[in-house]
Amino acid sequence: MQVFSHKEALGHEQVVFCRNDAAGLKAIVAIHDTTLGPALGGCRMWPYASEDEALRDVLRLSRGMTYKAACAGLNLGGGKSVIIADPRKDKSEALFRAFGRFVESLGGRYITAEDVGTAVADMDVIAMETRHVTGTSATTGGSGDPSPVTAWGVFHGIKAACAHAFGSADLRGRRVAIQGVGNVGLNLARYLAGEGADLWVSDIDPERCERARREYDARIVVDDDIFGLDVDVLAPCALGGILNDRTIPAIKARVVAGGANNQLDDEERHGRALQERGIVYAPDYVINAGGLINVNAELHRAPREKALRDAEGIFDTLTRIFRLADEKRLPTGAASNAVAEQRIARIAEVQRVRLPLASRP
Ligand code: NAD
């Protein structure tokens, strides 16, 4: 397995392989860029088919976090971790405490949080071993489940994308298809139904679909049929890589805007393919920044109301990105990358000014 020359190792600062056989822990922490602040990003637990697949995922996800924090205007760097294990049967106190000790050993360069396969209760266990964890339960001073804030940001991002594509941010009567009605997708369904949108949902877990049908009157779609529906908006809220050679030609929606990370299988090629088809694509890391905004509020001990208000700012950020993309004839992902890279470069320049010793922390 290649690490330094891995094709996804694009400017990463540090990659840490963590192993504790007694606890059954095999994890990788990737710190992509700490120019803006400590690297913050969730801990994904997944039964990866291979170590290379886990490495690829953590490298991609951590880089995405750098861009996400930069675009969201936060003073955080990009990081992520993956635990190679099955969340349905491999969770234990020892495993998460062992992981927590590795996080602590990084001295705050990496701050962890929940992600696919991990939950608030797991963050509470990690917190037994490290201070550098967010998303712990509200009773222990944490901000709890970030997904309602993530979904709130996605909801406002969908409004921005609809304003750009259809000339109106009003979602009444808009037809929206959500792939994946887990924590983010189901909260998104709630906000969308609240504004009068018509919903279609798909999920590999039939119970989740059933819940969306019962609570939000959503129509249930089987598997990949979700991509070819005659709807206005496709909101991918499951896993990554789902915008690819097979799915993009089938998409009828004018807007693709959802909460999942790394939606484009190939960032450049598939970003361009969406642009060529005239689809308004909300770059994933911009539209799903609400979770990060939420944990950032937690780090600053700000209340959830502040996180929700800040997540509404995703509307303006996306509007700016859509306009830049149009102006420069770029895929929207290239436009958001440019916005993020420009901020990082500018702040790196600011940091060149050396402060006197006495005023350093
Ligand atoms: P989750 O595990 O609660 O939900 C994911 C859902 O997708 C599950 O219900 C699962 O059954 C379903 N799913 C998996 N594969 C599918 C497929 N092929 N087709 C249809 N459904 C499928 O996770 P979540 O917290 O809701 O996160 C969803 C996505 O959003 C992930 O990509 C995550 O990285 C991203 N995200 C989440 C947050 C957050 O605050 N939770 C923040 C930012 C980004």
Boltz pocket constraint, residues with backbone or C-beta under 6 A from the ligand:
constraints:
  - pocket:
      binder: B
      contacts: [[A, 114], [A, 115], [A, 116], [A, 117], [A, 146], [A, 147], [A, 148], [A, 150], [A, 179], [A, 180], [A, 181], [A, 182], [A, 183], [A, 184], [A, 185], [A, 202], [A, 203], [A, 204], [A, 205], [A, 208], [A, 223], [A, 237], [A, 238], [A, 239], [A, 240], [A, 259], [A, 260], [A, 261], [A, 288], [A, 289], [A, 291], [A, 292]]
      max_distance: 6.0
